[in-house]
Amino acid sequence: MAALPTLEAGDDLSDLVDRVARDKERIVLTRAGEGLAVIVPLEDLELMEAMEDRLDLEDAREARREAQEKGTISLAALKKELEI
C-alpha cells in the first residue's frame, strides 16, 4: 500500500484516483508522517459497508433475542429508573 503526504497528493489527485480505480491500489494519505486517510477503490468501500451492515444485523438479532429472554421495560419505567 502506497503512502503519500497530503501536500503531494493534492497536485496529483487525478492521477491517484486513476491508479486506485484502474489498479485497485490503496493509497494512504499522510500528514507529518502519520496516516490520515485512505483512497480506496469503490469496491473496497462497498465491501466494508456490507460487512458493517452484516455486523449491525447480527447485533440487532442478538439484542432482540436478549429482549425476548429478559423482557423489556416501558419508557416511563426507564425514565423513573434514570431519574429523568
N, C-alpha and C positions, 0 to 999 in steps of 0.2 A: 504494500500500500504506500503510495507516494505521499510525501508531506511537503507543504509549501507555505511560506509566510503569506499572510493575507495581503500584504502590500504588493507582492509579486503576482498573486492570483488575480488581483483587480485588472492588471494590464493584459492578462491572458485569459480572461474568463471565458470568452467564446471558444478558444482552443481547449480549455479544460473541460467544458461541457461536452464538446465533441468527443474528447477522449473517453469520458465517462459513458456517454451514450453508445459510442461505437465499440469500444474495447471492454466495456463493463468494468472499468477501473474505478477504484475508490480513492479519493484524494482527501487527505486530512489538511485542513487549513489551520495554520498555527499563528500564534502571537507570542512574542518573547520566548519562542521555543516550546511553548505548551500547546497541545491540541485544543482547538477551539470549536471547530465544526467540521463536518464531512460532506463532500459532494459525492453522492452515490447514484447508481443507476435507478431509474424509476422502478424496475423490477425488485430491487432490494427493498425499497420503501414499501412497496405493496406486500412483500413477504413479511416484513416486520409488522405492518399493520394487521395482517391476517393472524400472525402469531399473538399479537396483543388482544385481538378480538377473541381468539380461542381461549386465552387465559382468563379474560373477563367473563366469558361464558361459563368456564369451569368454576370461577369464584362465585358467580351468581347461583349456579346449581348447588354448590356447597352451602351457601347462605340459606337457600330455600330448604335444603334438607335439614339444616340446623334449626330453622324456624319451625319446621314440621315436628321435629323431635322435641324441642324445648318449649315450643309455644312462643307467642308474641304478647306484647302489651300495647295498650292504646297510647295514642299521643298524649292524652291528658295524664295518664299514669306516668309516662316518661317525664313530662314537664314537672310533675309533682316530685318525682324521684330526684330530678336535677335541680329542683327549687327554682324553676324559671317562672 
